[in-house]
Amino acid sequence: MWCWPFATAVTAAPAQSGIGYEHRAWTPVDGAPSGVRSIAQTDDGLLWFATAEGLYRFDGEKFSRVDQVYGHALKSNILNLVRSLGDGLVVAYQFGGLSIIRHDRSTFYDSRNGLPQGTIRQVLQTSDGQIYAATSAGLATLDDGTWHILADQNLARGKVYDLKEDSAGTLWTSIGTKLFARPRSSMQFSYVMEVADDSALELVQGKLIVTTPELARVQLESGQKNQLKDRIASPYDSVFDGPNATVWAWFSDKRGMVRLTSSQNGQWVTAQSYDAARADKSAVISTLLDREDNLWIGTFGGVERYRMQRIREYPTQNNLYSHLVHQGLGKSMVVASLGGGGIRRITDSGYVKQWDLQDIAAIWRENDDSLWAGSRARLYHLTSRGVEQWPLPAGLPASSTVQSIAVDAKSNVWVSITRAGLYRFRDGLWTRVDTSVMGADAIPIIAYAGYSGRVWFGYTENRLGELVDGVMRRIPIDEASGIGNVQSLLEIDGKLLAGGEKGIVWINARGNKALLPEHVKMFRGVTGMALDQQRNLWAHSVDGIYQIEQAELNKFWSHPLQKLKWESFSVTDGVRGVASQVGPLPTLAVAPDGRIFYATANQVGWIDPLAIRRNRRAPDVLILNLRHGDVELEPKGDISLPAGTTALDIRYAVTAMSIPENVKIKYKLSGVDQAWREGAGERLARYTNLYPGSYSFQVIAANEDGVWNMEGARLNFEILPMVWQTVWFRLIAALLLVLVLIAFHRWRLRTVAARSAERNATRLEERERIARSLHDDLLQGVYALILKCATILTRLPKDSQEERILESALSQAEKLVASTRDEVMALRDGQSATQIIAELHDDIKMYEPTRGGRLKLLVSRKMVRLRPDITREICQVFKEAVINALTHSGATHIVATIMITDTLLEVSVTDNGVGIAPDVMRSGLAGHWGIVGMRERLARLGSVLVIERNADGGTTLGFVLDIGDSYN
């Protein structure tokens, strides 16, 4: 049973003091859609916008009109609705039917699947997973691929206008002017109340809000009905959830877009209006709060986004400018501005004027109950007891004003006055300080008294001074680490940091060291520095507010050349304007409660270092398509690209929707990139000069707070080879090339061999001719002469002088024959084994005829298969042995054999002659070299000459030789 006790209370939005919301708008000029009927975000982070002209997608970089989703074509481009559905998307068409599209499939439903004809006004997937559709014939539900009109006797028939599920699980639907509800625990709908015709059901902070026929707003939940109070009679045109659990609304009157808050009596009032910033003030049609807590709004003119910023801002009057923020008395913070306004104390709700002092340009806090301030005409001392004031020194130029103040440990007040110089103020008296050591224009920009009691002054053009016993001493700053104009100073544990136009420098007696930031060249235009309570360094510059953590700062002290990691807060975080470069200075201060306050020409704000809003969600990374030439491919599975492809583009998306311009992207293509590439500008990876093969592309990204998605997205693809680029073609080509090279090599060898053989043949013929002449003419003649002389020698008396002379002549003749024979053999180099054996026979036959046929010669026919060099040596030894037997043995029977088995050669020369004396067997005959020469030749062949006396007389000479490696 439903009951609705009337109540006036309404849930209040959380405190939003000082929170700013960045407004960003896109129009059709930017590629954005107009007339956005509904907005959805899928689980991959993509945003989808349904319009009557088509479906649009926003990927964090740009809007694109699409005809397909995840590669599945839409049935029509005239859309009425888009809704996220688990891992997919529902698209409803203006003229009926809807598609449920997932990554791997798409299903279209129409009357053939039981879905009633006509426009689908709403689709909803409830917390239990059931899908409902608001149709012209009633509330439909999807079961097993078929739509059915819900059979509920309590539910009216007719056109369903809207459908919502609240945070309690109650399902609400409006049919005509009747509102029905079904609690999570019930199976039946119940009638609730009458609502305005064709009105939308709105969910705000999980509770339903409806419009009554009387145009009143009512908030409903199970068992309770709350009427919402408003300060005017006009109803909200629409009310919706905003970032950080806020409530927003759009009015059709002059208020336009506003953020609401609840007053103590339950009345919703405007907390902040945003309509002034909206160039297009057209009506709000659709809204979406994305998963990063950004508010997206679809209008007739385009798309808008509201994002909660990380800084808190205090409102300032338009007529005030060049603000100065500083610690005040006690635990307060104060603000002064040029243009008036006095010195104002900051409160949770804004400002309270504390002292009505105008044109304050410098403030210094001496202690909890002592504050010094300076203006164009006066110096002020502010305490809890009141205000003391003194005029500036007499005789100053008319345009002079206090530029900076510092108070040292001895309560000396040091005041820099423009166009005048540096003064000390004490006990009501002004004393000018001699700063001539600083050179021309020696007027400090900034005065600073450190915790150590030392006092420094920053000047223009790289100049820094320190007061030592009342005397100004110039501290050198080398040009290499120069900072230009010194605009801020900070002492940290006895170390002095100087900030200015060109960065921050550690002033060190052993050499100044510049703070080197990562990714940027320098910290530009630093006009305020401070340590927070966690001892992190904060610096205000023209590029925003930097934070350097204590760990990084500690690394710098020990390794000054190491680049520092940093975090910045700039215009994307809500910082408006830049740090003043000419005053008032400094532009940064730390509050007693630890907050960091900053001031620009047109803004005062603060950051709580312990409560900085972070985006903890790593961005999704998607590969949208691969394009080669004019062909665009969806990233589905492994992709094969046609042969001849050498260049391609891979478009990817990083769905970080808060500050997409601060996203960090890295990508690489295996086989091409050795290291990660940094993605910058358009989210596109372009590759050229690619070769056939398999590739894997990977892209990773981090959001604005450095939270990385290290898995990222990956795309595998293959470039097919041309025929001439295939492996088998290259193998065949390589084989053919090898064959050609072998053929060429062989042809070349044959050619060279033929030419060499021709030249060798010519030389050999000439050498053989000479050898024949020597053999036939000289040797045979000398042999004949020797034989005749030998005959004569037998006839001479023994031991006669004539015998001795003739024997000597014969010995010399034999040596001449041996020498000539060697020369003949040398001339016959290059002979074949057959020729050498034939020559052996010829040489032996020259002796045999005169010996009466007593020689029996047996030479194996296998000799011709031996190498010529081996054959020559064997024949030389064999011939020497035979000739010696014929000449000196006096034998009547001589057997000379050369026998060959497969691997052995056996040589034997046996005679029945007079024999050989043992000493001759061992060393040869004195003055003769036959036996010695034979032994030397056989030693080179690896054999040994054996000489034995036969039992029945005579001598056997022979040897055995291994000829396994001696064949041709």
Buried (B, 14 or more C-beta within 10 A) or exposed (E): EBEBEEEEEBBBBEEBEBBBBBBEBBBBEEBBBBBBBBBBBBBBBBBBBBBBEBBBBBBBBBBBBBEEBBBBEBBBBBBBBBBBBEEBBBBBBBEBBBBBBBBEEBBBBBEEBBBBEBBBBBBBBBEEEEBBBBBBBBBBBBEEEEBBBBEBEEBBEEBBBBBBBBEBBBBBBBBBBBBBBBBBEEEEBBBBBBBBEEBBBBBBBEBBBBBBEEEBBBBBBBEBBBBBBBEEEEBBBBBBBBBBEBBBBBBEEEBBBBBBBBEEEBBBEEBBBBEEBBEEEBEBBBBBBBEBBBBBBBBEBBBBBBBBBBBBBBEBEEEBBBBBBBBBBEEBBBBBBBEEBBBBBBEEEEBEEBBEBBBBBBBBBBEBEBBBBBBBBBBBBBBEEEBEEBEBBEEBEEEBBBBBBBBBEEEBBBBBBBEBBBBBBEEEEBEEBEBEEBEEEBBBBBBBBBEEEBBBBBBBBBBBBBBEEEEBEBBEBEEEBBBBBBBBBBBBEEBBBBBBBBBBBBBEEEEBBBBBBEEBEBBBBBBBBBBBEEEBBBBBBBBBBBBBBEEBBEBBEEEBEEBBBBBBBBEBBBBEBBBBBEBBBBBBBBBEEEBBBBBBBBBBBBBBBEEBBEBEBBBBBBBBBBBBEEEEBBBEEEBEBEBEBEEBBBBBBBBBBBBBEBBBBBBBBEEBBEEEBEBEEEBBBEBEEBEBEEBEBBBBBBBBBEBBBEEBBBBBBBBBBEEEBBEEEEEEEEEEEEEEEEEEEEEEEEEEEEEEEEEEEEEBEEBBEBBEEBBEEBBEEBBEBBBEBBEEBEEBEEEEEEBEEBBEBBEEBBEBBBEBBEBBBEBBEEBEBEBBBEBBBEBBEBBBEEBEEBBEBEBBEBBBBBBBEBBBBBBBBBBBBBBBBBBBBEBEEBBBBBBBEEEEBBBBBBBBBEBBEEEBBEEBBEEBBBBEBBBEBBEEBEBEBBBBBEEEEBBBBBBBBEBEEBEE
